[in-house]
Amino acid sequence: MPNVKFRTSRRTLTSHAELSIIGQCFEIAGVDSIDSRFPTTLGMRISDVIKSYLGLLCLGMSDYDAIENFRQDKPFQQLLTLHKVPSTATLRQWLEKLAANDLQARTAIWSKTLLSLVEVPITAETTHVCLDIDTFVMDNSNSKKDGVSRTYQKVDGYTPIAAYLGNEGGLELRPGKQHTMKESNAFLERVLPRAQGLTEQPILLREDSGFDSQAHLALLERQRQAFADVGHRLDYLVKMETAWLGHGQSEHLAGHGGGLLGRAAPWQAPGAEDPARLDPRRQQGRIRRQARDAAGEAHRRS
């Protein structure tokens, strides 16, 4: 039997020492800079409110009431470099006020600053860095949380939209009943400038047929031109569900010029035929030929 010895210690033990890394990230990103925009109230700095809640999220807690367990927790305060830990009421009131003062835009700046300064590697696929955007379902059945509603997978929950640049990424939480395309253009306009600032390599944006919208494709084309105007390259690939034919659905991929690459066609590398150069009448003829071929194949199988 092993000989176990017990000793008393005056050292402080904590179960969340990993918050020391989070505190360093706050310092690098410059979260304290927000204090210059808002007055200190009763010794409470706005940066303390934001860092306290982010600390809760990092520990897997999202309820405002959870902060009460850390108000007398010295390691929590020291690791996050807090001057003071807010109460539940203060946390809720200030976050609601900050949400109305464009907190989301400021957190995006902090995120970009942090990723740039720590030189996070952005993984490229051959010539391009892939930027994948899609929605997915978070099952929150039997929950009464705000925003929980019926999703396209027939469960109650959320439908966040996520963007992955290389092997890295981020997401925004959305109500479960929200359609993929709703507010996706605004999300794209927030994501692309951040992606552009993190890599100088060409970016290939990839989306599924949930983003098959004329307005969305037009926005992609404008963004592609905006990238080109500053010497950067943006290509995009969007799956398009064009028509139901026979027993199958005709699938196409929209290329970076808005042209069609054909049924299940791969993205073409630089130097290959550019779909943007195709005449619109040729594109329409190509679609008709594909539809005719698909209909004929369905008839032969039947």
TORRO-891640 format. One line per 5 residues: number of its first residue (from 1); their letters; for each residue x negated, y negated, z negated of C-alpha. Coordinates in Angstrom, 3 decimals, always signed. Each point is the difference from the previous one (the first is absolute). Layout:
N
NUM = a = X Y Z | ...
END
This chain:
302
1 = mpnvk = +0.000 +0.000 +0.000 | -1.490 -3.398 +0.985 | -1.018 -2.369 -2.747 | +2.120 -3.142 +0.514 | -0.962 -3.168 -1.854
6 = frtsr = +2.311 -2.958 -0.535 | -1.296 -3.499 -0.632 | +1.694 -3.327 -0.561 | -0.886 -2.932 +2.242 | +0.654 -3.704 +0.043
11 = rtlts = +0.064 -0.068 +3.793 | +3.225 -0.829 +1.780 | +1.414 +2.895 +1.993 | +2.314 -0.667 +2.920 | +1.795 +2.115 +2.575
16 = haels = -0.218 -2.649 +2.728 | -3.714 -0.775 +0.327 | +0.442 +0.105 +3.791 | +1.536 -3.474 -0.235 | -3.564 -1.345 -0.221
21 = iigqc = -0.275 +0.599 +3.767 | +3.312 -1.774 +0.566 | -1.214 -2.949 -2.043 | -3.100 -0.268 +2.180 | +2.197 +0.057 +3.108
26 = feiag = +2.049 -2.891 -1.413 | -3.200 -1.984 -0.485 | -1.284 +0.680 +3.517 | +3.361 -0.832 +1.608 | +0.234 -3.275 -1.924
31 = vdsid = +3.361 +0.576 -1.703 | -0.802 -2.691 -2.589 | +0.126 -2.629 +2.761 | +3.802 -0.064 -0.239 | -0.237 -1.758 -3.387
36 = srfpt = -0.844 -3.274 +1.749 | +3.471 -0.039 +1.606 | +2.044 +0.617 -3.141 | -0.239 -1.550 -3.480 | -0.927 +2.059 -3.024
41 = tlgmr = +3.064 +0.564 -2.199 | -0.432 +0.739 -3.724 | -3.515 +1.267 +0.648 | +1.227 +2.383 +2.724 | -1.801 -0.176 +3.318
46 = isdvi = +1.748 +1.064 +3.194 | -2.962 +2.208 +0.879 | +0.602 +1.859 -3.287 | +3.589 +0.705 +1.053 | -1.038 +1.335 +3.403
51 = ksylg = -2.933 +2.053 -1.274 | +2.098 +1.469 -2.821 | +2.650 +1.272 +2.377 | -2.538 +1.313 +2.491 | -1.638 +1.802 -2.895
56 = llclg = +3.332 +1.643 -0.815 | +0.421 +1.086 +3.617 | -3.476 +1.535 -0.010 | +1.034 +2.039 -3.047 | +3.141 +1.218 +1.785
61 = msdyd = +2.423 -2.308 -1.827 | +2.336 -2.414 +1.773 | +2.516 -1.002 -2.694 | -0.525 -3.409 -1.575 | +0.718 +1.467 -3.439
66 = aienf = -3.127 +2.154 +0.254 | -2.169 -3.050 -0.655 | +1.100 -0.021 -3.656 | -2.149 +3.090 -0.633 | -3.110 -1.950 +1.013
71 = rqdkp = +0.495 -3.350 -1.722 | -2.225 +1.086 -2.894 | -2.202 +2.247 +2.132 | -3.480 -1.556 -0.060 | -1.539 +2.254 +2.699
76 = fqqll = +2.855 -0.900 +2.392 | -0.672 -3.696 -0.588 | -3.782 +0.268 +0.208 | -0.187 +2.276 +3.035 | +2.295 -2.270 +2.045
81 = tlhkv = -1.653 -3.177 -1.383 | +3.292 -1.350 -1.335 | +0.175 -3.019 -2.272 | +3.413 +1.105 -1.210 | +2.395 +2.877 +0.729
86 = pstat = +3.498 -1.288 +0.906 | +3.263 +1.171 -1.533 | +2.680 +1.788 +2.003 | +2.042 -3.184 +0.402 | -3.004 -2.080 +1.075
91 = lrqwl = -1.104 +2.663 +2.457 | +3.427 +0.221 +1.625 | +0.619 -3.750 +0.154 | -3.364 -0.892 +1.509 | -0.040 +2.801 +2.564
96 = eklaa = +3.472 -0.993 +1.206 | -1.144 -3.618 +0.253 | -3.210 +0.973 +1.811 | +1.928 +2.176 +2.447 | +1.862 -3.130 +1.100
101 = ndlqa = -3.329 -1.836 +0.424 | -1.503 +2.304 +2.625 | -1.895 +2.322 -2.330 | -0.043 +2.639 +2.742 | -2.115 -2.193 +2.279
106 = rtaiw = -2.478 -0.679 -2.790 | -0.344 +3.692 -0.902 | -0.682 +0.695 +3.683 | -2.866 -2.508 -0.122 | -1.398 +1.637 -3.136
111 = sktll = +0.189 +3.401 +1.619 | -1.809 -1.161 +3.127 | -2.638 -1.832 -2.058 | -0.654 +3.073 -2.135 | -0.304 +2.345 +2.987
116 = slvev = -2.314 -2.412 +1.810 | -2.328 -0.724 -2.911 | -0.453 +3.626 -1.040 | -0.528 +0.917 +3.672 | +2.548 +2.805 +0.070
121 = pitae = -0.788 +2.353 +2.911 | +2.596 -0.081 +2.780 | +0.011 +3.361 +1.782 | +0.121 -0.171 +3.809 | +1.171 +2.649 +2.461
126 = tthvc = -2.558 -0.138 +2.844 | +0.401 -3.494 +1.515 | +2.947 -1.266 -2.061 | +1.093 -0.352 -3.605 | +3.493 +1.479 -0.201
131 = ldidt = +2.712 -2.034 -1.714 | +2.931 +2.339 -0.709 | +3.321 -1.489 -1.137 | +2.950 +2.125 -1.096 | +2.730 +0.349 -2.603
136 = fvmdn = +0.557 +2.924 -2.360 | +2.464 +1.009 -2.703 | -0.539 -0.076 -3.780 | +2.566 +2.217 -1.719 | +1.482 -1.789 -3.035
141 = snskk = +3.131 +2.095 -0.368 | +1.961 -0.452 -3.239 | -1.635 -3.394 -0.500 | +1.645 -3.388 -0.458 | -3.036 -2.065 +0.972
146 = dgvsr = +0.556 -3.125 +2.043 | -0.144 +0.711 +3.729 | +0.620 +3.741 -0.249 | +2.447 +1.008 +2.752 | +0.674 +2.720 +2.559
151 = tyqkv = -2.967 +0.637 +2.289 | -0.206 +1.519 +3.480 | -1.037 +3.303 -1.612 | +3.362 +0.147 -1.839 | -1.467 -0.578 -3.466
156 = dgytp = +0.243 -3.056 -2.241 | -3.201 -1.971 -0.277 | -2.220 -2.553 +1.715 | -1.338 -0.232 +3.551 | -3.376 -1.768 -0.255
161 = iaayl = -1.883 -1.140 +3.076 | -3.718 +0.795 +0.025 | -2.962 -1.126 +2.077 | -3.217 +2.024 +0.137 | -3.134 -1.586 +1.442
166 = gnegg = -2.395 +2.860 +0.708 | +0.302 +2.226 -3.061 | +0.937 -2.911 -2.242 | +3.390 -1.680 -0.402 | +2.770 -1.666 -1.990
171 = lelrp = +3.782 -0.086 -0.152 | +3.037 -2.108 -0.872 | +2.972 +1.426 -1.915 | +3.399 -0.349 +1.696 | +3.593 +1.129 -0.762
176 = gkqht = +0.764 +3.549 +1.090 | +2.807 -0.981 +2.398 | -2.176 -2.503 +1.868 | -0.566 +0.902 +3.650 | -3.575 +0.434 +1.205
181 = mkesn = +0.117 -3.078 +2.242 | +1.583 -2.381 -2.510 | -2.613 -2.573 -1.055 | -2.701 +2.104 +1.675 | -1.026 -2.890 +2.250
186 = afler = -0.707 -2.149 -3.051 | -1.992 +2.867 -1.526 | -2.023 +0.315 +3.191 | -0.742 -3.736 +0.038 | -1.377 +0.304 -3.542
191 = vlpra = -2.033 +3.135 +0.652 | -1.720 -0.806 +3.305 | -1.894 -3.137 -1.156 | -1.243 +1.927 -3.031 | -1.128 +2.899 +2.180
196 = qglte = -1.699 -2.430 +2.360 | -1.944 -1.491 -2.897 | -1.242 +3.385 -1.217 | -1.538 +1.399 +3.192 | -1.512 -1.357 +3.189
201 = qpill = +0.640 +3.245 +1.871 | +2.938 +0.347 +2.427 | +3.250 +0.987 -1.749 | +2.465 +2.557 +1.337 | +3.464 -0.447 -1.545
206 = redsg = +2.102 +3.199 +0.025 | +3.724 +0.226 -0.794 | +2.768 +2.549 +0.511 | +3.369 -0.458 +1.726 | +1.524 -1.646 -3.081
211 = fdsqa = -1.768 -3.160 +1.188 | +1.313 +0.291 +3.583 | +1.457 -3.495 +0.170 | -0.286 -2.535 +2.802 | -0.636 -2.810 -2.482
216 = hlall = -2.657 +2.068 -1.767 | -1.806 +0.852 +3.240 | +0.103 -3.669 +0.987 | -1.579 -0.898 -3.353 | -2.722 +2.604 +0.544
221 = erqrq = -0.793 -1.548 +3.372 | -0.236 -3.479 -1.557 | -2.263 +1.318 -2.738 | -2.174 +1.745 +2.577 | -0.441 -3.302 +1.814
226 = afadv = -0.714 -1.805 -3.287 | -2.768 +2.510 -0.744 | -1.437 -0.508 +3.485 | +0.000 -3.789 -0.440 | -2.465 +0.301 -2.907
231 = ghrld = -2.162 +2.665 +1.604 | +1.546 +3.067 -1.666 | +1.759 +2.966 +1.560 | +3.358 +1.445 -0.982 | +1.552 +2.952 +1.834
236 = ylvkm = +3.281 +1.605 -0.975 | +1.813 +3.264 +0.549 | +3.718 +0.377 -0.809 | +2.042 +3.126 +0.638 | +3.178 -0.854 +1.912
241 = etawl = +3.196 +2.041 +0.002 | +1.437 -1.133 +3.339 | +2.893 +2.351 +0.750 | +1.700 +3.276 -0.802 | -0.351 +2.328 +2.979
246 = ghgqs = +1.456 +3.537 +0.110 | -1.097 +1.931 -3.064 | -2.953 -2.225 -0.803 | -0.887 -3.589 -0.597 | -2.245 -1.904 +2.365
251 = ehlag = -2.982 -1.317 -1.955 | -2.411 -2.686 +1.131 | -2.823 -1.972 -1.533 | -0.147 -3.762 +0.409 | -3.512 -1.151 +0.776
256 = hgggl = -1.767 -3.188 -1.018 | +1.406 -1.877 +3.010 | +3.552 +1.198 -0.500 | -0.303 +2.586 +2.785 | +0.937 +3.654 -0.311
261 = lgraa = -2.710 +2.605 -0.232 | +2.317 +2.873 +0.828 | +1.354 +2.990 -1.847 | -2.235 +0.985 -2.921 | -2.913 -1.791 +1.641
266 = pwqap = -3.080 -0.741 -2.129 | -1.263 -3.513 -0.588 | -2.417 -1.003 +2.752 | -3.499 -1.005 -0.942 | -1.481 -3.302 +1.193
271 = gaedp = -0.836 +0.209 +3.697 | +2.983 +2.189 +0.870 | +2.973 -1.313 +1.955 | +1.555 -2.843 -1.978 | +3.816 +0.373 -0.261
276 = arldp = +0.269 -3.801 -0.151 | -1.093 -0.151 +3.627 | +2.918 +2.097 +1.235 | +2.686 -1.850 +1.899 | +3.363 +0.040 -1.870
281 = rrqqg = +1.675 +1.638 +3.008 | -2.602 +2.760 -0.049 | +0.653 +0.470 -3.716 | +3.743 +0.321 +0.587 | -0.575 +2.439 +2.855
286 = rirrq = -2.260 +2.028 -2.238 | +2.675 +0.176 -2.679 | +2.611 +1.109 +2.540 | -2.281 +2.720 +1.350 | -0.682 +1.267 -3.510
291 = ardaa = +3.718 -0.029 -0.798 | +0.775 +1.889 +3.228 | -2.721 +2.574 -0.690 | +1.194 +0.492 -3.581 | +3.613 +0.397 +1.147
296 = geahr = -1.046 +2.544 +2.619 | -2.001 +1.967 -2.542 | +2.972 +0.026 -2.389 | +2.283 +1.217 +2.801 | -2.375 +2.852 +0.916
301 = rs = -0.210 +1.104 -3.654 | +3.787 +0.018 -0.303
END
